[in-house]
Amino acid sequence: MPAQIASVDVVRILGKLSDDGGQQSSRNRFIKEYLSKYKSPESIINDIEGLLDAYPTFEGDSESLARAFADLVNRLAEISGFSVDYVKYSGREKITGIWKVGNDVQIRVAAIICTSFEEAKGVARNALLILPEAIDLGRPFVTVERLGMLFSMIEQIELPVSSIASILVTEDNYDKRISSFMELMFLAFKKELARKPQMSLQKEWTKEELQEFIMERLKLPTIGMLFSLLDSPLAGEDLVDNINEFLKE
């Protein structure tokens, strides 16, 4: 992951992000020499936040900074498991990337920096619109922050990317989308439950399990009482005195 330099700095150095020049283009250098080093959603989200903070007062080519935003979002999807086509800049219907899962799912994405309905004009109606923040557009969209949270969750609980792909497909079949959300929640809980060891009264605890239960789950007075009763039975004031001595240590 790039540690000393951010995407804003790279755009300043390159001057302009462009497809011109094929393999030697500034965009290709940006993707291969910079974006490819990112390996986690969190690091990309941090970079995107820095880019968006700098955007309003950026003294370089602001269009290139907007293009960098789109490619950062593409990389976010890529490291989350999607196969990504980095669509040429200034393409039709403002599509900035195509995300794929196998041969079954293909999502046309428009990740743009805009603050009004006018700026979002021309974006394909069936594109997944990704914005820096929520604004009143009169059409479905997702903020990059929420998308990052979703991808981070997928990474943490190790869900297959196919489980979220259908959620991101923009269409009018809302029943299908609700079904996709239900399936995602089911997979998430099932995965999480599988990680937690199930306690059973039919199984004898190991020494380590018993020690963990006593030292980490019981309150100190209860632990003091258990230690006080190890050697011999105690009752009344003697037991209370021993517990108080334990708590002083």
N, C-alpha and C positions, 0 to 999 in steps of 0.2 A: 504494500500500500504506500502511495506517495506520502512521505512524512513531513518534508520541509516545504513543499510547494503545493499550491491549490490550483484548481482549474482556472480561476481568475488570473493567476500569474502566468499560466501557460498561454492563455489567450493574449495577454499583454506581450509575451515574448514572440508568439507567432504573428501577431498583428491582425490577422484575419483568418477565420476558419472557412475553407473552401474545398469543394470537390475537384477543382481544377488541378490537373497534374497526375491523376490516377493514383498509382501506388506512392508517388512522391508528394501527393497533395498534403496541405497543412492538416486537413481533417484526418487523413490516414495516419499521420504522425501523432496526432492528438489521441486517436483511438489505440494505436499499437504501442506507443511509447509512454502513454500516461494512463488512460482508462484501463488498459489490460492489467495493470498492477493492482487494481482494486479486487479484493476477494470477499468482502462482507457488505451486506446492505447498510449497516450502521456507518461505516466509513464514507460511503457514497452520500448518504443523507447529510452527514456533516459537511461535506464539500458543497452539496447543493444549497444548504442553508447559508454558507459563506458567500456563494455566488449570488443568491437572491438579495442578501444584505448589501452587496456591492453594486448591484445592477442599477439602482436609481441614480447613483452619482458616478458611474463608471465613465472614465474619460477616454477609453479606447473605443473600439467598434462594438457598439451595443448589440448589433445584429449577430455578431459572432458569439457574444456571450449568451444570447438566447439559443443559438445553435448548440453551444456547449451544454446548456441545460438539457436540451432534448437528448443529446448523446449520453449524458450522465444517467438520465432516466432509462435509456436503452441498456446501458451497462448494468443498471440495477436489476432489470429483468433478466439479463443474461446470466449474472452470477446466481440468480434465484432459480435457474433451471430452464429458462426459455431459450429456444434458438431464435436469434435476432437478426433481422435484415436491417442494416442501417440505410434507410432510404435516402436518396440524394436530396440535398438541401433545395429549398424552393420548389418542392414537388407539388403535384396537383393536390388540391383539397387539404393542404397543410399537413399531410401525413409525415411523421418524423421517424417512424419505425414500424416494422411488422414483426410481431412476436408469435412464435409457433411452438406447439407441442405435438411432436410426431406429425402424422398426416391428417389428424382429426381437427385440430384447433388452430385457427389463424386469427390473430387480433391486430387490426389496423389501429395504430396509436398516433395521437397528435398531442405531443407534450410541448406546450407553448407558454410563454410568459405574456399574460394579458391581464388587464384590469377592468375591462368593460365588454359589453356585448359586441360593440363595433369591432373591437380587435379580434374577436373570435369568429367573425363572419368568414365564411368560406371553408370552415372545417367540415369535413364529411360528416353527415348525420350518423353514419354507422361506425364512426371512429370512437375509440376510447379516448376521451378528452382528459388530459392530465394538466392541472393548473397549480401554480404556487400556493394559492389560497382560495378559499370559497368566495365566489361572487355570484350575483344574480344573473344567470344566463338564460333561464327557461329551457335548459336541456341537461341531460345527465352528464356528470363529470366526477372526477375523483381528485383530491388534492395529493400532491406528492408526499406530504407528511403521512397521510393515511395509507397510501400505497406502501411507503417504507415500513410502516408498522406491520402491515399485512405480510410483507416479504420477510421481515425479521421474525415474526411468529412462525412462519413456515420453516425458516432455518432452524429455530430453536427446538421445535418439536419434530423436526425431520419429516415433514409431510411431503409427498410427491407434488411437484408443481402442477400436475394434471388436476389435482383436487381444487385448485383455485382458478384454473384457466377459464372454466365455463362461467365463473362469477364475473369475470372481466369482459366477457363478450357482450357488446352492446346490441340489444335487440328488444323487441316489444313483448317477448314472451316472459312476463314477470313470474308466472307460476314456476317456470323452469329455473329462474334465478333463485327464488325462495328455496326450491329443492336443493340447489347447489350450496346455498348457505347452510342448510340443515346437514348436508353430507359433510361439509367442511368441519362443522362443529362436532359431528359424530366422530370423524377421524381424529380430530385434535384431542378430544377427551379420551378416546380409546388408546391413543398413543401415550398420553400422559399417565393414564391408569396403569398401563403395562410397565411403566418405569418404577412404580411404587411397590415395594415389597408388601405383600398382604400378610397381616398378622393372623395367626391361627392358634386357637386354643388346643388344637390337637398336636402342635409341634412344640417340643421343649426348646426354650430360649438358649442361645449360646451365651457364653460368658460375656462376649463383646456386646451382644444385644441387651443383656441385662444391665451392664455397666452404662450403656448409652441411655437406657430408659431411666435409670436412677439419677444420673448426673445431669442430664439435659432436659428431662421432662418434669421431674418432681421439684417442688419448691424446697428451699433450704431447710425450713423447720421439719418437713417430712423426712428429708435425708438425715437430719440430725437425730430424729426419733429412731430411724432404722439402725443407724450406727450405735445408738445408745442401747438398743435391745440385742445387739449381736452376741454379747458375752453371757448375759443373764437377764431374767425378767426384771422389770422395774415398774413401779406404779407411783401415782400421785406426784408429790413434790420432788422426789428423786429423779423421776423422768423429766420433769420440767427443768430442773437444775441442769441436768446433762445436756438437754437441748439448748439451753441458754449458753452454756459453755462452748458448745459446738459453733453457735452463731458468732461468738466473739472471736474465734480463731481466724 
